[in-house]
Amino acid sequence: MPATYSKLKLSGSTNGKAIKLAATATPGTLVHTSVSGLVDYDEAWLYATNNHTGDVDLTIEWGGVASPDDIVEITIPAKTGLYLVIPGLVLQNGLIVRAFASVTNVISVFGWVNRIEQ
């Protein structure tokens, strides 16, 4: 049987809106909780924007908090649009994606997941 794909909002989002990052350290602000089990996958696409006057460091906790295994770090320039920070990576088994920034409430994360059901 072929896999089916469904485009879904991030579970940490309200009505598909941006997720504002209040956290400045681990554990980060909830972005998404992946599909449970070991058969299906969530393919995540995350973008970030910085509404601050200066560059801000962003840390994505990809299913855990171990460094460097679960950590993605990127500097988001000030007021320059959306930056792709997670380019379709997959996650499953109820693992959680969280994020935090070096400045509170200035980074917003947008995105979606493609749920791949086997």
C-alpha positions as CSV (number, residue, x, y, z in Angstrom):
1,M,0.0,0.0,0.0
2,P,1.5,3.4,-0.9
3,A,2.2,6.0,1.7
4,T,-0.2,8.9,2.3
5,Y,0.9,12.5,2.9
6,S,-1.0,15.1,4.9
7,K,0.1,18.7,5.3
8,L,-0.5,19.8,9.0
9,K,0.1,22.8,11.1
10,L,2.8,22.6,13.8
11,S,1.3,21.3,17.0
12,G,2.7,24.2,18.9
13,S,0.9,26.7,16.7
14,T,-2.5,28.2,17.2
15,N,-4.5,28.1,14.0
16,G,-1.3,27.8,11.9
17,K,0.0,31.2,13.2
18,A,3.6,31.9,14.1
19,I,5.1,30.5,17.4
20,K,6.8,33.3,19.3
21,L,9.8,32.1,21.3
22,A,9.6,33.2,24.9
23,A,12.3,30.8,26.1
24,T,15.9,31.9,26.2
25,A,17.3,28.5,27.5
26,T,16.4,24.9,27.5
27,P,13.8,23.6,27.6
28,G,12.7,25.8,24.7
29,T,9.2,26.9,23.6
30,L,7.2,24.0,22.2
31,V,7.2,24.0,18.4
32,H,5.9,20.5,17.5
33,T,5.3,17.0,18.9
34,S,5.9,14.4,16.2
35,V,3.6,11.5,15.3
36,S,3.7,8.6,17.8
37,G,5.1,5.2,16.9
38,L,7.9,3.9,14.7
39,V,6.0,3.5,11.4
40,D,4.8,7.0,10.4
41,Y,6.9,10.2,10.0
42,D,6.6,13.9,10.3
43,E,8.7,15.8,7.7
44,A,9.1,19.3,9.3
45,W,9.7,22.6,7.5
46,L,10.6,25.4,9.9
47,Y,11.3,29.1,9.1
48,A,12.2,31.8,11.5
49,T,12.0,35.6,11.4
50,N,13.7,38.1,13.7
51,N,11.8,41.3,14.6
52,H,14.6,42.7,16.8
53,T,17.0,45.5,16.0
54,G,20.0,43.2,16.1
55,D,20.9,39.6,15.1
56,V,19.6,36.9,17.4
57,D,20.9,33.4,18.0
58,L,18.3,30.6,17.6
59,T,18.6,27.1,19.0
60,I,16.4,24.3,17.8
61,E,16.1,21.2,20.1
62,W,15.4,18.5,17.6
63,G,13.8,15.6,19.6
64,G,16.1,16.1,22.6
65,V,18.7,18.4,24.2
66,A,22.0,16.6,23.8
67,S,24.7,18.7,22.2
68,P,25.6,18.3,19.4
69,D,23.3,15.3,18.6
70,D,19.9,17.1,19.0
71,I,20.9,20.8,18.6
72,V,20.6,23.1,15.5
73,E,22.0,26.6,16.0
74,I,21.7,29.5,13.6
75,T,21.9,33.3,13.8
76,I,18.9,35.0,12.4
77,P,19.7,38.5,11.0
78,A,17.5,41.4,12.1
79,K,14.4,42.4,10.1
80,T,15.3,40.5,6.9
81,G,12.4,38.1,6.3
82,L,12.0,34.4,6.8
83,Y,15.0,32.0,7.1
84,L,14.8,28.3,6.5
85,V,16.1,26.6,9.6
86,I,14.8,23.0,9.3
87,P,14.6,21.8,5.6
88,G,12.3,18.9,5.7
89,L,14.0,16.7,8.3
90,V,11.9,13.8,9.6
91,L,11.0,12.9,13.2
92,Q,8.7,10.2,14.7
93,N,7.9,8.3,17.9
94,G,6.4,11.3,19.7
95,L,9.7,13.2,19.8
96,I,9.4,16.9,20.6
97,V,10.9,19.9,18.8
98,R,11.5,23.0,21.0
99,A,13.3,26.2,20.3
100,F,14.8,29.1,22.2
101,A,16.5,32.4,21.3
102,S,19.2,34.6,22.8
103,V,16.5,37.4,23.2
104,T,13.0,36.7,24.4
105,N,9.9,37.3,22.3
106,V,11.6,38.6,19.1
107,I,12.0,35.3,17.1
108,S,8.9,33.8,15.5
109,V,8.8,30.3,14.0
110,F,6.5,29.4,11.1
111,G,6.1,26.1,9.3
112,W,4.3,22.9,8.7
113,V,4.8,19.1,8.8
114,N,4.1,16.7,6.0
115,R,2.8,13.6,7.9
116,I,3.8,10.5,6.0
117,E,1.7,7.5,6.9
118,Q,3.0,4.1,5.8
